[in-house]
Amino acid sequence: MPIAQSVGVGGANLRSEAQYVQALLNVFRADQGLSALELDGRVGPLTVAAIENFQSAVTGVVDGRVDPDGPAIIALEEQIAPALDEVRAVTILSLPLSYRPAEEEPPVEEEPVLDDGELQTTVDQLIST
């Protein structure tokens, strides 16, 4: 899910896009031994600091904003590209391997139906006991 608008300082900061950037930043932060950001979709001082930290360490362009098609989003998405390829491969392979034909349902056993004579006999037996 690439972003369509900027996230960070002066950005549009759409909630879903901010959450996406926060999740990508958390991958980087985990590799650095840093605590994860809350995926709340709000761009506050912690998210801006995380963007700046990432930019300083990876892109060299530090402006506190992740722009569509900019160096920060490209680098953030590149860090997860190998995992995405693996997920795609596993998904593609697992679909045919997990196929199980539908089991045929057992036939429905019908309740026995009594004709009038059998019903009368049953009633007579119940009354006589």
PEDA-V607106 format. One record per residue. N is the residue number from 1. RES is the residue in three letters. PHI is phi in radians with two decimals (* if undefined). PSI is psi in whole degrees, 0 to 359 (999 if undefined). OMEGA is omega in whole degrees, -180 to 180 (none if undefined). Layout:
<<N	RES	PHI	PSI	OMEGA> <N	RES	PHI	PSI	OMEGA>>
This chain:
<<1	MET	*	89	176> <2	PRO	-1.18	160	179> <3	ILE	-1.55	149	179> <4	ALA	-1.78	338	-179> <5	GLN	-2.34	163	-177> <6	SER	-1.18	148	176> <7	VAL	-2.17	130	179> <8	GLY	2.15	207	-177> <9	VAL	-1.06	120	179> <10	GLY	1.29	9	-179> <11	GLY	-1.55	171	177> <12	ALA	-1.20	328	175> <13	ASN	0.95	47	174> <14	LEU	-1.12	139	-172> <15	ARG	-0.95	309	-177> <16	SER	-1.14	324	179> <17	GLU	-1.26	323	176> <18	ALA	-1.12	319	178> <19	GLN	-1.09	319	178> <20	TYR	-1.06	313	179> <21	VAL	-1.13	318	178> <22	GLN	-1.04	318	180> <23	ALA	-1.12	317	178> <24	LEU	-1.13	319	177> <25	LEU	-1.10	325	180> <26	ASN	-1.14	329	175> <27	VAL	-1.10	312	178> <28	PHE	-1.07	315	-177> <29	ARG	-1.10	322	179> <30	ALA	-1.10	318	178> <31	ASP	-1.11	332	-180> <32	GLN	-1.58	357	-178> <33	GLY	1.33	22	-180> <34	LEU	-1.70	157	179> <35	SER	-1.24	153	-178> <36	ALA	-1.36	149	172> <37	LEU	-1.37	150	172> <38	GLU	-1.27	134	-179> <39	LEU	-1.50	65	-175> <40	ASP	-1.72	353	179> <41	GLY	1.33	6	178> <42	ARG	-1.76	135	-179> <43	VAL	-1.76	92	178> <44	GLY	-1.90	195	-176> <45	PRO	-1.07	327	-180> <46	LEU	-1.20	318	179> <47	THR	-1.18	317	179> <48	VAL	-1.09	317	179> <49	ALA	-1.10	322	179> <50	ALA	-1.16	320	177> <51	ILE	-1.08	312	-179> <52	GLU	-1.11	320	178> <53	ASN	-1.07	314	178> <54	PHE	-1.09	312	-179> <55	GLN	-1.06	317	-180> <56	SER	-1.09	319	-177> <57	ALA	-1.37	330	-170> <58	VAL	-2.02	310	-172> <59	THR	-1.67	333	-178> <60	GLY	1.41	352	177> <61	VAL	-1.85	107	-174> <62	VAL	-1.92	105	177> <63	ASP	-2.32	2	177> <64	GLY	1.28	16	-178> <65	ARG	-2.39	139	175> <66	VAL	-1.84	115	-177> <67	ASP	-1.76	148	174> <68	PRO	-0.99	134	180> <69	ASP	1.08	12	178> <70	GLY	-1.51	173	-176> <71	PRO	-1.08	326	-177> <72	ALA	-1.21	313	-179> <73	ILE	-1.18	324	178> <74	ILE	-1.09	313	180> <75	ALA	-1.17	320	179> <76	LEU	-1.09	317	-179> <77	GLU	-1.28	329	178> <78	GLU	-1.12	329	-179> <79	GLN	-1.19	338	180> <80	ILE	-1.84	358	-177> <81	ALA	-0.98	315	179> <82	PRO	-1.08	322	179> <83	ALA	-1.19	321	179> <84	LEU	-1.11	319	178> <85	ASP	-1.08	319	179> <86	GLU	-1.16	318	179> <87	VAL	-1.10	317	178> <88	ARG	-1.06	315	-179> <89	ALA	-1.11	315	180> <90	VAL	-1.10	318	-180> <91	THR	-1.12	314	-179> <92	ILE	-1.09	319	-179> <93	LEU	-1.33	328	-175> <94	SER	-1.30	331	-179> <95	LEU	-1.05	305	180> <96	PRO	-1.22	330	-179> <97	LEU	-1.26	335	-178> <98	SER	-1.63	3	-178> <99	TYR	-1.16	128	174> <100	ARG	-2.26	122	179> <101	PRO	-1.08	148	180> <102	ALA	-1.11	134	177> <103	GLU	-1.31	143	178> <104	GLU	-1.28	132	180> <105	GLU	-1.27	143	178> <106	PRO	-1.14	150	180> <107	PRO	-1.11	147	179> <108	VAL	-1.31	127	177> <109	GLU	-1.44	124	-178> <110	GLU	-1.45	145	175> <111	GLU	-1.14	141	178> <112	PRO	-1.12	139	-180> <113	VAL	-1.91	130	179> <114	LEU	-1.70	137	173> <115	ASP	-1.38	176	-174> <116	ASP	-1.03	319	-179> <117	GLY	-1.14	316	180> <118	GLU	-1.16	323	179> <119	LEU	-1.13	316	-180> <120	GLN	-1.11	320	179> <121	THR	-1.10	316	180> <122	THR	-1.11	316	180> <123	VAL	-1.11	316	179> <124	ASP	-1.06	321	179> <125	GLN	-1.16	321	-180> <126	LEU	-1.18	323	-179> <127	ILE	-1.26	323	-175> <128	SER	-1.33	347	-179> <129	THR	-1.59	999	none>>
